[in-house]
Amino acid sequence: MGRNIEMYEEITGKSVDRRSFLRGSALFAAALGLSVAPALAQQPPQEPEEKKKDEKPAPKDPFDTGETPGDSKKLVDKEGREYRICPQCGYNMYKEGRMWVCENCGYSYVE
């Protein structure tokens, strides 16, 4: 590399240091970027209409039960009382007023 710099200095009569090399490289990159930018701006958007035509319907989700969150089935025990499964211990929770309470661990929340 040292030899190339010496040759450049002999031909141009100018010395090349790191700062001038980086400045020249930045100017070259900017000029190259400006020459490419108009070509990219003139291109039309590609394939949005064709994609819609060829689009296949999504496959059905194998884990979908067909139930919506508000449409869940109510669980009823042997005595006919509605219950839920406790998120802490997995035991039954019963409704007391507006509150659901686990009969095993005591976890509760207001509905």
Helices and strands as residue ranges (DSSP letters): H 2-12, H 18-41, H 48-54, G 69-71, E 75-76, E 82-85, E 92-96, E 99-102, E 108-110
